[in-house]
């Protein structure tokens, strides 16, 4: 399913000022104290099959195997001495959790992370191995979020949003800064996985300010398409339920700060099925010999759907390969569904 494309219209001066504000924050973000500049890697087999040049931004190669370390570190680096002493609390389906845990350990801050009970064990162990406290609560992210906010209020700790925070958005926006430096030639569209909207907001702010002709396409699971529904409604909506197969993006409502950017600067949103995600995991494996988690494969699944819908050819399309935190025992299911869908 795809939301119709937006027509390019001049943006009000205040809106461009907002983008400029984020660009300055992105350029100043100290993410490389922990994060790495990840490669932009060609996917030759997928490119040949789709008739377009497909490039993968390998955020699965980060120290926590996800882009989330960027926003988490940038947010924690902004805390004052008293906030650091009181510690931080967050809620996460797993990738932001590991980013906060590593950033907090690096900065000497106590971290408590509330995670849904359905969180893959690999992600829970990733948090605890980095010396943070992991609390399992609720069946999905919205329940974990409510509990984390309650704990933060009662303890006086700083709540670190996984996506709805300008510093988090700016940290994630450094992905776009790298892409534009790495691919200075033709670049037609960037496909971005969407959960709470922090990554796509940061990428859209940076790209639309500097290279507005590049299309920004969000890709969501059809079981948690909160941005697609918010754009259709013209306001943020709360989904009555979310699916957890793509647990990294199982979010019921797009973030407020991110939506301020996305509503004007995201050109299109595509939603994909679980089977399409499984097929995309195999596509990435075939070209890179790396295994991506379901939410990490969203962008590749979105590119395949986009090419099928629009019949474009000869374009340069970038997919954000956003994470690789998948339980090993899930791979049998992924392989079975990929065989049926590919």
Phi, psi and omega in degrees: 000140183225139172278136181306149180294151175269143176281147181284118179230148178302138181264147178301155182301321180297324180292319178293328176295323177296316178297317180299320178301315180291322178301317179297320178294320180297314181295333182267353186294127184274042189294335186281005167295331180232319183282164175245159171280111187276153181289153170255103194252135176291146175245084190297318182293315179294321179300315180295319182293324184266350179072024178219157175279115181255125179241137182253123174274109196275067178289349174292349181268003177295162180305329177257013178063029179197152178297342189300338179300330181297303182292323181297313182293319181298322180292313183292330179293341181273352185290146176278170183304317180292321177296320177296322180295322181284341179089176182232154175229142175215169172237141184197149172281355172144317185283314174298323180303314181292325176296315178296317181300314181292317180297318180295318179298319180296324184263001179072038183245137175287131182235134174239128184236124176264127184233145177302150180298338181274002182301133177306139183304325180303321182286323177296314178297325178298326177288310184293328179290345178256023169071020175259156176274127179251124177246123178268124185208128173085162185275342180206177186303317182304324179289319177297320180297313181300319180293319180296318179297321178294317179295320180296319181294319184283333185263341184082006176285157179277127176278130180250104182294141177289346182205334189263063183205132183302323181289325175294315179301316180296320177299316178293330181296343177296341173301316180293321178303316179293317181301314182292332175284324183280330182237083184273350177271217183300134175206111187266322183203149174242127181256127191233127174294144184234126169242271176272349173101001181295317182293312183291328178294315179295318179293316181296319181299313183289314185290316183290337176284321186261323182224069188297344180286344180283129180283139174250117183242118175277146177231125182237155166293140179294349179264002177206050186271061186289329177287316179303316181287326178293318179294323178293324182275343184079009178201161179295135179237160176251120178289140181292335179200155177229147174277154186244008177300312173269073191297333181292344180236020183279074185239136185272341182215133177294147181293150182293313181295318180295322182294329177302326179273313187297325185295338179250338193236002171263122187283330187197150174232131180243138173247146185229160182272168176298322179294322176295325177294317179298318178297322180291325175301318178293320178302315180294318178299317182300326183267336187236346188058031174241152182250122184258147173287163183306313180293332178291338181266001183305315186296320178294317176300322179293321177299316180299318179292320180298314180295321179295322182284317190260346180058031177289153176212155178073013180265164175253117187236129181254134175246131175278109175276095201270346181186158183226029181267085181234136176296136183300324183287356175276347189292330178299314179299315180301314181296320180296316181287326178296323180296330180276333188262330188290000000 
